[in-house]
Amino acid sequence: ELITAEHGKVHSDALGEVARGLEIVDLACGITVQLKGELSTEVASRVDVSSIRQPLGVVAGITPFNFPAMVPMWMFPIAIATGNTFVLKPSEKDPSASLKLAELLAEAGLPDGVFNVVHGDKVAVDRLLEHPDVKAVSFVGSTPIARYIHTTASANHKRVQALGGAKNHMLVLPDADLDAAADAAVSAAYGSAGERCMAISAVVAVGSIGDQLVAKIRERAEKIKIGPGNDPASEMGPLITKVHRDKVASYVEGAAAEGCEVVLDGTGYTVEGFEDGHWIGISLLDKVPTTARAYQDEIFGPVLCVLRVDTYEEGVALINSSPFGNGTAIFTRDGGAARRFQLEIEAGMVGVNVPIPVPVGYHSFGGWKDSLFGDHHIYGNDGTHFYTRGKVVTTRWPDPADAPTGVDLGFPRNH
């Protein structure tokens, strides 16, 4: 309810967000398997070597407005379970979920000071990036800020995982189930009002199926019910702020002049009785050139671009030329084509007939290129490694039988 009230997403989306965060709590509860070390005995005479992992100390998480519960829950369960204390700086646009998480952790018995919430904007962020006690920083947000976080924190000798923006493509081959592909495109493009880094914002139609696919997407998109997030009938809520709403609308309003065919224009949408809300309807742009702003930028709203290509190879080249590499998907009935795609595509997360390839909790989440700054993805095994440091201990102990004369430990003397 707090998420819906402040962010605006519909209640079912908010429930899904919390459930997805709980997957990482489950993972953290079994973290001991990832933390156990290794031992090699007798690498030389009476010499053993062991490897252990130890916590970093104080770590920080800087999280975005679009998932005010889930993204913090992708960070702090692993950080705390591996032995660190955690400082959360949530988005100032919807901070209440972070306070509720803090209350629940305190109620569960977490000691004071292990989980901390600091509110603020860039001033608070910069202090965390500079503070000598903070040993690592996790971030999820836009690419320009992710780059800034990585540069600034690294310059202050901190470990950094900074997840940036995306322009996720869905390649649809001529043999695909077009009904399934259209369903997937609509849910992945317009779910959460498009305010998610794993939204499909570009569909790449291969060959002759483009017109049919666009018609199916339009048919489904026009049926989406937009309204207040706490209305059970609503399938999509408002955008987070008026400034963001107007920015999203500008991409649609300028699309035709840039060569796009505007199939659906949602910029004039409003909800009766809630006219002051940050409303925007569904927008669908077809035959989008790669030079259009709507294609080049991460819009972060309910705008779907459809691009046309003649061949699989042309589609892959188009996707790989994007500066982003967060997630991508292919829809096809051809296993060989799917296998080629998952090997040839330059993105960190790939879906095969799955539109939003967000990994389950025990596989790590993260992209390539301008979608990730730092060496570690978030949660999964990468999360465990990010919040701990490896240490190798080499030990030699004398045999008790070799103890000096006069000290009797009860061992027989060697002869």
N, C-alpha and C positions, 0 to 999 in steps of 0.2 A: 504493500500500500504506500509506503514512503517513496519507493522508486516511481510508482505511477504518479503520485502527487507532484513530485518535483521534476521528474524527467518528462513525463507525459506519455510514455509507452503504455500500451494496453496491459491489463492485468495479467493476461496469459503470457505475454512476453516477459513481464517481471518475474512471474513464477518460474519460467524457463531459465531465466538468468540465475536465480538463486539455486535452482537444481544443478545447473552446470557448474556453479562455484563449489557446491557440496561434493562434486566428484574429486576435487583437489583436496578437500578436507579428508575424504576417504583415503586418498593416496598418502596424505601426511600421516594418517594413523598407522600406516604400515611402513613408515620410512626406515625402520631399523634394517630392513633387507638391503636398502641402498647404502646404508652407513657402515655396514660391517667391513672390516679391513681385510688385508691379506697377510699371510705369514709364509716365509720361506725359511726352513730350518737347515742348519748345517751347510750354509753356503761356503763356509771355510771352517777350519777346525774350531768348534765351539762358538761359531758366529751365526746368529739368526738375523734376518731382515724382515721388518714388518712395515706395512703401509696403513695409515689411519687417516680419517677425515675429521677436521675440527671446524667449529663455527667461526665466522668472521668477527662477530661482535654486534655492533649496531648496524642495521641495514635499513634502507628507506625505499618506499614505494610511492611513485607519483602517478596518479591514475586519472582516466578521462571521464567525461560526463556521461558517455553513452552506456556504460555498464558500471554503475556506481557501487554495486555489490560484487558482481562476478569477477571483475578484474582485480580488485584487492584480494579476493579469495583465491585468485591464481597465484598470489605472491605470499601473503603472510602465513598460510598454513605450513608451507614448505620451509619458509625462513625460520619460524618458531620451532617447528619439529626438529630442525637440524641444529638448534641450540642458540639461535640469535635472538636479539630483541629487534622489534620492528617499529618504524615510524612511518605512518601513512599520511600523505598529503593528498586528500581527495580533491576532485574538481570543486571549485567554489560555486558552480552552477547547481549542483544537487548533492550537498554534503551530508544529509541526514542519515542515509543508509550506513555511512561509515561510523557514525555515532551509535547507531543501533548495534552494529557489529561489535563495537567496543563494549557496550553494555552487556551483550550476550556473553562475550568472552570473560568479563569480570564475574558475571553470574555463574559461569561454569567453573570458576576458581582459578583463572589465570592470574599469576601474581602481578601486582601493580608494577608498571614500568616495562612490562614485556611487550605489550601492544599499546601504541601511542598514536593519537590523531592530532595533527597540526593543520590548522586552516590557514588559507591565504592564497596569494597569487604568486607572481614572479619573485617577489621579495622573499617569500618563504621557500620557494624552490631553490633560489640561488644560495640561500643560507645552508640548505641541506647539501647542495653540491659542493660547497666550500668547507663545511664543518669537518675538522680533523677526526672527530669520533665516528663519523659515518664512513663505513668501509666499502659499501656497495649501494648502488642505486638501480632500481627497476623502474621502467617507464613504459607507458602505452599512450600513444597520442599521434599527432600529425608528424609528418616527416621533417618539416623544418625544426620543430621543437625537439624531436628525437635526435636530430643531428646536433643541436645546441647542447642538449643534456649530455650526449656522449662526449662531445669535445670538452665541455667545461668540467665534467666529473673526472674524465680521464686525466685532464691537466692537473687535477688535484689528487691524483694517484688512487682513484677509486675504481673498483670493478663496476662495469656498466652493462646492462642489457636494456636497450632502448628500442622498442617496437614502434615503427612509424606507420605511415599511411599506405594506401593500396589503390589499385585499379584492377580489380579482379575480373578476369575474362572467363567466359564459358563458350567453348568451341562446340558447335553442333554440326555433326557430320550428316550427310544426306540419308544414311541408313538409320538414323536415330529414331526412337519413339517420340514423335513430335509433341504428342499430348503430355508425356512425362517431362519432356524438355521445357515445354511452356509452363507447366505447373511449377517446375523447379525455378525457372527464371523469375516468375512472379513472386514466389515466396522469398527467394534469395535477394531480389532487387528491392522489394517494397516492405519486407518484414522489418520491424523496428524503425519504420519510416526511412529505411536506407541509412540510418545513423549507426553503422557498424563497419569495422575495418574488413570484415569478411563478406560484405555485401557483393553480389554480382552486379557490377555496374556497366559491363560491356558484354553483349552476346555477339559472338562471331559466327555468322551463318555461312556454311560452305555450300557452294553450288546453287542448285535450283530451288532449295527449300525455304529460301528467305521470306518470300511473300506469305507462304502458308504459315510459317513459324510466327511472323509478326502478327498475322491475323489472330492466331490462337492466343498469343500473349495479350493482345488488346482485349479480346473477348473476356479473358479472365480478370485483367486489371480493372476493367470498368465496373466489375462487381464488388470490388473491395469497399467495405464499409468504413468510412473515416469518421471518427468522433472522439469524445472524451475517453481517456484511458480507463476510467472506472465504470464505463458503460459496457456491460457484457456483450452487447451487440457490436461494439467497435472492433475492427481488425487492424486499424492503424490510427495512431494518435497524432498530436501536433508535433512540430519541431521544437527544439530546446529554447530558442530565443528568437525575437523578431529579427535581429541582425542576421542570424544564420538563415532564417526563413527567406529573407530578401536576397541573400547571396545565392541560395539554391535556385530561387526563381530567376535570377539573372542569367543562369546558364540556359534555361529554357527560352527565355524571352529573346536571347540573341542567337538562338540555334539556327533558325531559318536563314539568317544573313550569312551564316558560316557554311551553308550548304547542306544542312540537315533537313530531313522531312519530318515535320512535327506531327506525329500520329495522335498523341494525346498531350494536351496542355493543361496541367493542374494548377497553374499559377493563380487563377482567379477563384479558387475554391474557398469556401467558408462554411461554417457549421451554424445553423440557426440556433439562436439563444446563447452562442458562445463566440460572437463575432470578434471579440478582442483577442481570441486565441491565435497562436502562431501557426495557422493552418496553411497547408499546401496539399494539392491533390496529386494524383498519379500522373507522371509525365513519361511518354515513350517517344524516343527519337529514332528514326530509321535512316539507313543509308548515310550514316555519320562518317565524315572524313576524319582521318587521323589528325588533321590540323585544327579541328574544332576544339574550343575550350572545354566543351562538355565531355569530350573524350580525354583530353590531356590532363585535366585536373581531377583530384578526388573531390567529388561534389558533396558526399556525405548526406544525401537526401534521396527522396523517392523518384529518381530520374534514371531510366534505363536507356542506354545507347545500343543500337543494333548496327553492326558493321557487316559488310558483305565481302566475301572472298571467293575465289574460284576453286581453290584446292586446299587440301589438308596442309601442305607445305607452306602455302601462303599464309594460312591462319597461324601456324606455329611461329613463322617469322614475325608476323604482326605482334603476337603476344610477347615474344622474346625481346622485341625492340622497346617495350615499355620500360621506363626507369624503375617501376615498381615490380616486386616479385613476391607478394604475400601469398595469395592463393589463386588457384585456377581449377577449371573443371573441363571434362570432355564428356559429351553425350554421344554414344554410339553403341551399336550391337556387335561391332567387330573387335574381338579381343586383341588381335594383332595391332590394330590402330591404337587401341587404348594403351597397350604395352609400349609402343613407340612413343606415345605422348608423354607418359609418365617419366620416361628416360630423357626425352629431348627438351621438355619444357623447363624454363628457367624460373622456377618458383619454389618456395619452401614447403607448400602444402598443395597436394593435388587430389582432386576428386574424380572418380570414374563413375559416371551416372549418379553422382552426388554433388549437389550444387554448392554447398558450403562445407569444404573439407576441414572442419575444425577437429583436430585429433581428440580422442578420449584422454583422460587425465594422465594415464601412464605412458603416453607418447607426447613429446614436447611440441609446443606451438611456436611458430615463428616463420618469417619469410626470408627472402633474399634481397639483394640489391638495396634500393632505397627504402625498403620496408623493414630493415633491421640494422641497427648499429650496435656492434659488440659481437662477441663470439658465442654467446649462449642464447638459446631459445628459452622460452618460459615454461615452467612446470615440467613434469616428467623427469627423466634422468638429468637433463640439462639443468633443471631447477635445483636439484640436489647438489650438483657440482658447482653451480653458481654461488650458492649460499654457504659453501664449505671450502676449506683449503686442504690439499693433500700434504701429508707429512710422511717421510720415510725414516724409520729408526733402525739403525744397525747396532747390534748388541753382542758383546763378548763377555762371558762369565767364566771364571776359572772353574775347573772341575773341583768339587768339594774334597775329593781324595788328594788333591794337590795342595791342600791348605798347609801353611807353615807349621813346623813342629811346635808343639805346645798348645795348639788349638785343636781340640778333639770334637768334631761334629758327628762322630759315630760312623764315619765311612771307612771301609778298609783301605789301607795304603796300597798304591799301585806297586807292582814288582816287575 
